Structure formats: C-alpha cells, structure tokens
Amino acid sequence: MKYIVVLGDGMSDYPVKELGNKTPLECAKKPRIDYLCQKGEIGLVSNVPKSLKPGSDVANLSAMGYDPEIYYSGRSPLEAVSMGVDIKETDVVFRCNVVTVSDEENYEDKRVVDHSADEITTEEARELIKAVNEAFKNEYLTFYPGVSYRHAMVWDKGSLNVELTPPHDILEKRLGDYIPKGDGADIIFDMMKKSYEILKNHPVNIARVKKGLNPANSIWIWGEGKKPKLESFKKLYGLDGAVISAVDLIKGIAICAELNSIDVEGATGNIHTNFDGKAKAAVDALKNGADFMYIHLEAPDECGHRHEIENKVKSIELIDEKIVGYIIDEMNKIGEKYKILVLPDHPTPLDLRTHTRDAVPYVLYDSTNEKDSIFSSYTEENAKKAAKYYDKGCKLLSEFLK
C-alpha cells in the first residue's frame, strides 16, 4: 500500500462576492478530487490548536502527523535547517522577509505593500540579503539567504521573549502600529528601518522598478524559534517516505523528520510552479521504495495573500489535473494499491489575505475500499455536512496510515 498526501496550502476559503458568494473550491473544476469524494470519505480536520497561531508551520506539522503542541519550536528554525544552517542550542532563529514598503518619509508611516516583493527571484534576493548581512552581521547576528522572499536571521544567545508580526498579516497597514516589542526589539526595529536606506537604491531594486516590478526595499523580521526536535517519521509510523515542496519551511520539516526532501526543477511556490515535475517526482519516488509521499502545493496560499481570485481557483484546478489526476492514473496503470488524502493546512481567505484557524475540509480515498458517498464534490460546505471531524491533524494522519 502507498500513502499519498496532497496538501493545497491555504486552499479552503470563505464565500467570495466576486465568485457569486461561492468559495474557490466550489467554483473550481476538479473532477479527479470530486471523484475521490464520491468514492471516499469527506470531513473536517483542525490542524491548528487554539494555543498556537494559524501558520503554515503549525498546520503542516499537524497534517504531517506531528502534534504541534508537542513538537512545535518555531517556524524559522525549520526553514533554516533546509538552508543548511547549523543551528546551535543557544541560537534563536528569525524569519527575514524582503518586502515592498510604501514611500512615506517616516518608516513608521510606511505600509507593507507586498509581503513577497512580487515573488522576487531567489537570485535577486540573495544579493539583497548579502548587502543586509554586510551591514548588520556581528559576533552574534548573521543573515542567511533562502528561497525567493524567505530568508533567515540567526541570533546567538537571542531571546524568545519578543512580540513580532508576520508581514502578510499587516498588508496595507501602518508599520508604526506593529513595532516589535520585547527583548532586543529596539535592535530588530532599527535594522528594519536602516534596511530601507540600504535596499531602496540597490542595483537589484533599480532594475526591478525599471521592469515594472515591486522593489524589495526593506527587510521584515518575525517568526522566532529554537532548534527543532522531531521524532523520525519512520519511528512514529513505520514508513519510509518523502516530501516534495518548493518552500524552505516544508523542506525543513522533512529533514527534521528524516524524510527524503526531493527537489524539483522549476518548483517556485506559486501558481507558476512545475506541477508536472512535482507529480512525476512523486510517482517516481513511490515506484522506487517510498511508502509515504507528502506533496505540498503553495500556490493557493500565495493567491489568497495576494487577493488573486481567479488564480486561486485556477491553482486548485491545476492541483486537480496535474497532481491528483496524474498520480491516480499512474497508480492505476501500475496496479499499485494506494490511499490518497487531499486537504489544505489552513484557510487563507481571499477577503482577509491572511491565515485563519478554521477547520479545513479533507477527502480520504482508499483504492481497495471504494464507497458510495452521498457527497458529489469536495467543498467546505459538504465537509461540514458530513459530520466527520478530527480535532487534530495528527489523528487524521494516523487514521489514514492504518
């Protein structure tokens, strides 16, 4: 038996006025996932405990079978692991976004216009983080480049007693209302303010503006955490597995869980990602010994943050066609028994442009045990009507792997 999880990050939503008060899941043409619903089980699962914030870190840990109330130690250390950063026990790791802020004179009056700086390329961002590191690196602070707009700052003997806000939670809001608080907050905010002067006229940003792209003209620091300690996935569940994602966070979870993190050329973490390549890599891994496969698709989440209504619908349709459809066809072709679980980690509602902690719809299908469901499509509303509910994602994953 092969076990396949298809995770559409931020895929669930609230009814959207522009979609006739339907959700993107209700509007998307997704015949393959709907078939799984018709022949499988639909329900709701809560991936975010009330004690933790509804981030992709917490929610993906949960969906991958780890109780975040036990295993969560912060987002940024998981990302740093995937970057190859050697984290010491005394280190506190922070996420460092390169963002686009508005051009008011005082930094406090500026707003986060774009938390991803038009999804800046990794190559461009690397140059900007290099400039930031040259300006701020000292005996206890170091900046490390990651993927696209996502980077890391490591503070030796730093403190977790800080209050920091994710930039995607304060889009178009005044920065002065979200000044860092706690230990070292003055140092963090001073670096953020000074980074604007360093980056606004950097050659990378001058070139981006000429192309009509948003400049990555400031850093934004958040997501503090300590070195993660996850048990081996194989020890917990007895399966060899692999993870496919374009996002450092998910790759970091995989590495810490001793799962194989598979890189796919052209995997971007947005709607222009290499869907075909991800699906083929997943099937190849399953054919070559992996029992468990976790495929993470970031596109719906990015579309939610950017309020891209049509693209969010399209991203779901691409997941259905190019990921779920391909995997089903290939598994059936080789006669392999399989179970497939499709779900989001958390909602990223288009109207809110940030994450919520609502329970999300899942569909679970077993090729050896097809059912006749009364539900014909995979939607939030049908999942509520089904009256199947898991209060923790790790419980759903455990049930799925039985």
C-alpha positions in Angstrom: 0.0 0.0 0.0 1.2 3.5 -0.9 0.1 6.5 1.1 -0.1 9.9 -0.7 -0.9 13.3 0.9 -1.7 16.2 -1.4 -1.6 19.4 0.6 -3.0 22.5 -1.1 -1.7 25.2 1.2 -4.4 27.8 2.1 -6.8 26.1 -0.3 -10.1 26.5 1.7 -11.8 29.9 1.9 -15.0 31.8 2.7 -17.7 32.6 0.1 -16.4 35.3 -2.2 -18.7 38.1 -3.5 -16.9 38.1 -6.9 -17.5 34.4 -7.3 -21.2 34.6 -6.7 -20.8 34.0 -3.0 -19.1 30.7 -3.6 -15.7 29.6 -2.4 -12.8 28.8 -4.8 -13.3 25.1 -4.0 -16.9 25.4 -5.1 -16.1 27.2 -8.3 -13.0 25.2 -9.4 -13.4 22.4 -11.9 -11.8 19.5 -10.1 -13.3 16.2 -11.4 -10.5 14.0 -10.0 -10.7 15.2 -6.4 -14.5 15.2 -6.7 -14.3 11.5 -7.7 -12.2 10.8 -4.6 -15.0 12.4 -2.6 -17.7 10.4 -4.3 -15.8 7.1 -3.6 -14.2 8.0 -0.3 -14.7 10.0 2.9 -15.1 13.7 3.4 -14.9 15.6 6.6 -13.3 18.4 8.6 -9.9 18.5 10.4 -8.5 21.1 12.7 -4.7 21.5 12.1 -4.2 24.5 14.4 -4.5 24.1 18.2 -6.1 27.0 20.0 -2.8 27.6 21.8 -0.9 28.4 18.7 -1.1 30.8 15.8 -2.5 29.6 12.4 0.7 29.5 10.5 1.8 27.1 7.8 4.4 25.8 10.2 2.0 24.7 12.9 -0.6 23.4 10.4 1.8 21.4 8.2 3.4 19.8 11.2 -0.1 18.7 12.2 -1.0 17.5 8.7 2.2 15.6 8.5 1.4 13.7 11.7 3.2 15.7 14.4 1.2 17.2 17.3 2.4 20.8 17.2 1.6 21.2 20.9 4.4 18.7 21.5 6.8 19.3 18.6 6.5 23.0 17.6 9.5 25.1 18.5 9.1 28.0 16.0 8.9 28.5 12.3 12.2 29.9 11.3 14.4 27.1 12.7 12.6 24.7 10.4 13.4 26.9 7.4 17.0 27.4 8.5 17.5 23.7 8.6 16.5 23.4 4.9 19.0 26.2 4.1 21.8 24.1 5.6 22.3 26.5 8.6 24.0 24.8 11.6 21.8 25.8 14.5 23.3 25.7 18.0 21.3 25.2 21.1 21.9 28.8 22.1 20.6 30.2 18.8 17.3 31.9 18.2 16.3 31.9 14.5 14.1 34.5 12.9 12.4 34.6 9.5 13.6 37.6 7.5 11.3 38.6 4.6 12.4 41.0 1.9 9.2 43.1 1.4 7.9 46.1 -0.5 7.0 49.1 1.7 5.4 52.3 0.6 7.4 55.6 0.2 6.2 57.8 3.1 9.1 59.8 4.6 9.0 58.2 8.1 9.4 54.5 8.3 6.7 54.2 10.9 4.2 55.7 8.4 5.0 53.3 5.7 2.9 50.2 4.8 3.7 46.7 3.7 2.5 46.9 0.0 3.7 43.4 -0.9 5.0 40.7 1.6 6.8 38.9 -1.2 8.1 41.8 -3.4 6.3 40.4 -6.5 7.7 37.0 -5.6 11.2 38.1 -6.1 13.6 35.6 -7.6 16.0 33.7 -5.4 19.0 35.1 -7.3 17.9 38.7 -6.8 17.1 38.3 -3.2 20.4 36.6 -2.5 22.2 39.8 -3.5 19.9 41.9 -1.2 20.5 39.6 1.8 24.2 39.8 1.1 24.0 43.6 1.4 21.9 43.3 4.6 24.4 40.8 6.1 27.4 43.0 5.3 25.6 45.9 7.1 24.4 44.2 10.2 26.5 41.0 10.8 28.4 41.0 14.1 29.6 38.5 16.7 26.0 37.4 17.5 23.9 38.2 14.4 24.1 36.6 10.9 21.7 36.7 7.9 21.3 33.7 5.6 19.7 33.7 2.1 16.8 31.3 1.4 14.3 31.0 -1.4 12.5 34.0 -3.1 11.5 36.4 -0.4 12.0 34.0 2.6 15.3 34.2 4.5 16.7 33.7 8.0 18.5 35.7 10.7 20.3 33.8 13.5 20.9 35.5 16.8 23.3 33.6 19.1 22.0 33.8 22.7 19.0 35.6 21.5 15.6 35.8 23.3 12.2 34.3 22.5 10.6 37.0 24.7 9.6 39.1 21.7 6.4 40.1 20.0 6.8 40.1 16.2 4.1 40.2 13.5 4.1 38.4 10.1 4.2 40.9 7.2 1.4 39.0 5.4 -0.9 39.8 8.4 -0.4 43.6 8.1 -0.7 44.3 4.4 -1.6 48.0 3.7 -1.4 48.7 7.5 0.8 51.4 9.1 4.2 49.9 10.3 4.3 52.1 13.3 1.3 50.1 14.8 3.3 46.9 14.6 6.7 47.9 16.1 8.5 44.9 17.6 8.2 44.5 21.4 10.3 42.6 24.0 13.9 41.7 24.4 16.1 43.1 21.6 13.1 44.7 19.9 14.9 48.0 19.5 17.8 46.3 17.7 15.3 44.4 15.4 13.3 47.5 14.5 16.5 49.6 14.0 17.7 47.0 11.4 14.4 47.0 9.7 14.4 50.8 9.4 18.0 51.0 8.3 17.5 48.3 5.7 15.2 50.6 3.7 18.1 53.0 3.2 20.4 50.1 2.2 18.0 48.5 -0.2 15.9 51.2 -1.8 18.6 52.2 -4.3 20.3 48.8 -4.6 21.0 47.9 -8.2 18.7 44.9 -8.0 15.8 47.1 -7.0 16.6 49.8 -9.5 16.4 47.1 -12.2 13.2 45.7 -10.8 11.5 49.1 -10.8 12.5 49.6 -14.5 10.8 46.3 -15.3 7.6 47.5 -13.5 8.2 45.1 -10.6 7.9 45.9 -6.9 11.2 46.6 -5.2 12.3 44.6 -2.2 13.1 47.7 -0.3 13.0 46.6 3.3 13.5 43.5 5.5 10.8 42.4 8.0 11.9 40.2 10.9 9.5 37.8 12.6 8.8 34.0 13.3 11.3 33.4 16.2 12.1 29.9 17.3 14.7 27.5 18.7 16.3 24.4 17.2 13.6 21.8 16.3 13.5 18.3 17.7 11.2 16.0 15.7 11.0 12.2 16.1 11.7 10.2 13.0 8.6 9.7 10.8 9.6 6.1 10.3 9.9 5.6 14.1 6.4 7.1 14.6 4.6 5.5 11.7 6.9 2.7 10.4 7.1 4.0 6.8 9.8 5.3 4.5 8.7 8.5 2.9 9.5 11.6 1.0 8.3 15.2 0.8 8.1 17.5 -2.3 7.8 21.2 -1.8 9.3 24.5 -3.1 9.1 26.0 0.4 12.0 26.0 2.9 9.6 25.5 5.8 8.3 22.2 4.5 11.7 21.0 3.4 12.9 21.8 6.9 10.1 19.7 8.5 11.0 16.8 6.1 14.7 17.0 7.0 14.0 17.1 10.8 11.6 14.2 10.4 14.2 12.2 8.5 12.0 12.1 5.4 13.6 12.5 2.0 13.2 16.0 0.7 13.0 15.9 -3.1 14.0 19.0 -5.1 12.1 19.6 -8.3 13.5 21.9 -11.0 11.1 24.8 -11.6 9.3 24.4 -8.3 8.6 28.0 -7.3 6.0 28.0 -4.5 3.5 30.0 -6.6 1.0 29.3 -9.4 3.8 29.2 -12.0 5.4 26.2 -10.2 6.3 23.0 -12.1 3.2 21.0 -11.3 4.1 18.3 -13.8 7.5 17.9 -12.4 6.3 17.6 -8.8 3.7 14.9 -9.8 6.3 12.9 -11.8 8.9 13.1 -9.0 6.3 11.9 -6.5 5.3 8.9 -8.6 9.0 8.0 -9.3 9.7 8.0 -5.6 6.7 5.8 -4.9 7.9 3.4 -7.6 11.4 3.3 -6.1 10.7 2.4 -2.5 8.9 5.3 -0.8 5.7 4.2 1.0 4.6 7.7 2.0 4.6 10.8 -0.1 3.7 14.3 1.0 3.2 16.8 -1.8 3.0 20.4 -0.7 1.5 23.0 -3.1 1.9 26.6 -2.0 0.0 28.3 -4.9 -3.4 28.6 -3.3 -1.9 30.3 -0.2 0.0 32.8 -2.2 -3.1 33.6 -4.3 -5.0 34.1 -1.1 -2.4 36.5 0.4 -2.3 38.5 -2.9 -6.1 38.5 -3.3 -5.8 36.9 -6.7 -9.3 35.4 -7.0 -9.1 33.9 -10.5 -5.6 32.5 -9.8 -6.8 30.8 -6.6 -9.5 29.0 -8.5 -7.0 28.1 -11.3 -4.4 26.8 -8.8 -7.0 24.3 -7.4 -7.8 23.2 -10.9 -4.1 22.7 -11.7 -3.7 20.6 -8.5 -6.6 18.5 -9.5 -5.4 18.0 -13.1 -1.7 17.8 -12.9 -1.1 16.4 -9.4 -4.1 14.3 -8.3 -5.1 13.2 -11.9 -1.5 12.2 -12.8 -0.9 10.3 -9.6 -4.3 8.4 -9.8 -3.6 7.5 -13.5 -0.1 6.2 -12.7 -1.0 4.3 -9.6 -3.9 2.6 -11.5 -1.6 1.9 -14.5 1.0 0.0 -12.5 -1.7 -1.7 -10.4 -0.5 -0.3 -7.1 -2.8 -0.2 -4.1 -2.9 3.3 -2.7 -4.6 5.6 -0.3 -4.8 9.4 -1.1 -5.6 12.2 1.3 -6.3 15.7 -0.1 -6.6 18.7 2.2 -5.4 22.2 3.0 -3.3 23.0 6.0 -5.4 26.1 7.0 -7.7 28.5 5.1 -6.2 31.6 3.5 -9.4 33.6 2.8 -9.1 36.0 -0.2 -11.0 38.7 1.6 -8.7 38.6 4.7 -5.4 37.9 2.8 -4.1 36.0 5.8 -4.5 32.6 7.6 -7.3 31.6 9.9 -7.6 28.7 12.3 -10.8 27.3 10.9 -11.1 23.5 10.5 -10.4 22.5 6.8 -12.1 20.0 4.5 -10.3 16.7 3.8 -11.1 13.9 1.4 -9.7 10.4 2.1 -9.8 7.7 -0.6 -8.7 4.0 -0.5 -8.3 2.3 -3.9 -9.0 -1.0 -2.2 -12.2 0.1 -0.5 -14.3 2.4 -2.7 -17.5 3.7 -1.2 -20.7 5.3 -2.5 -20.7 8.7 -0.8 -23.8 10.9 -0.8 -21.5 13.9 -1.5 -20.6 14.5 -5.1 -18.0 17.3 -4.7 -15.2 18.3 -2.4 -16.2 21.6 -0.8 -16.2 23.3 2.6 -20.0 23.0 2.9 -20.1 19.3 2.1 -17.3 18.6 4.6 -19.4 20.3 7.3 -22.5 18.3 6.4 -20.5 15.0 6.5 -20.2 15.3 10.3 -16.8 13.7 10.3 -14.4 15.7 12.4 -10.8 15.3 13.7 -9.7 17.7 16.3 -6.1 17.2 15.4 -4.4 16.7 12.1 -2.0 14.1 13.6 -5.1 12.0 14.4 -6.3 12.1 10.8 -2.8 11.2 9.5 -2.6 8.3 11.9 -6.0 7.0 10.8 -5.0 7.5 7.2 -1.9 5.4 7.6 -3.7 2.4 9.3 
